[in-house]
Amino acid sequence: MDLSVFLASARARGASDIHLSNGFCEEAAGPVRLAHVRLEGRLVALDQAPSPEWILDTVLGAEARARLEQVGEVDATFTSGGGRVRLRASKARTGMSLFLRLLPEQPPSLADLTLPSSLTGPLESLAEQTEGLILVTGSSGSGKTTTTAALIDRVNRLGGRHVLTVEDPVEYIHAPLAGPITQREVGVDTPGFAQALNAALRADPDVLLVGETRDAETMALALSAAETGHLVLTTLHAASAPGTMDRVVDLFSMDQRDRVRDVLANALTAIIHQRLLPKRGGGRILAASILRATPAVRAAIRDGRTRDLATIMAAGSAQGMVSEDRWREVLFENGLTSAP
């Protein structure tokens, strides 16, 4: 099976992801190949698909192949079938598992999110900030990377600032539009997020994108960069915008947490928490909440009163905040979803 044709066919169906793996079937008394595509959030079985091993042999370079053999997993990107593809391969009990995320050929803009202007406006204003930390949070597959790419696209179009990204891997390629942009890939251009962030501050950046914050060291460096006059964007797994505060603090040891709350209260600009909802007519659409770092929010963070943040956010529309309930209402009122 031609890989480009296979991927183009999945794109034409509107697939966001492809899952390929090997399993064991008791009825068949032997191994079976499992193949699924994700359509509008649900996995649908495929009758035919290339094997994970064949795809890896086709697209992986020698260095990535060696990393897969050494540590049992690897992340990579390649271009085929009408766009870029993010690849995650990992060894499993029944053989190789392969997960492919189908990415658009061009980075998304905020306009591509097809949101009403009343919702696009608060996002645009965040891209116009000059310093502070913006956290984009949600579960896996909630569109965090797409949102950060759209924000970076907005910064890139506004111009006058050097954008530097550290990603694992680089998913969207941003051409320099009105200012310079530097994209670095972990494992290819730099050993890790922490090393890249330490080096980044000597490259005179105005805006930093950290593809994902996974540990205390990376978060500490992101907070430090935000405190020293840079705009820093990063993603984090969290259950809600208020819950993001606890998620950040919990990265650190108990003796560091009071200090981290103070630093976070000073450095934070906003939290975008998001999920994807079924869109009327097919596809999915962003549903988000935005928590802005007002004096009341900063005080609640310092005092550890995360339970108060939802109330502050619900009452903060004049400060550019949007609760998820309100966001859903706007989508429904504009005919974009079938239920609020």
Beta strands, then each sheet from edge to edge (+ up, - down):
strand 1: 15-25
strand 2: 30-39
strand 3: 42-45
strand 4: 73-79
strand 5: 84-92
strand 6: 95-102
strand 7: 132-138
strand 8: 163-167
strand 9: 181-185
strand 10: 207-210
strand 11: 231-237
strand 12: 268-278
strand 13: 284-292
sheet 1: 3+ 2- 1+ 6- 5+ 4-
sheet 2: 9+ 8+ 10+ 11+ 7+ 12+ 13-
end
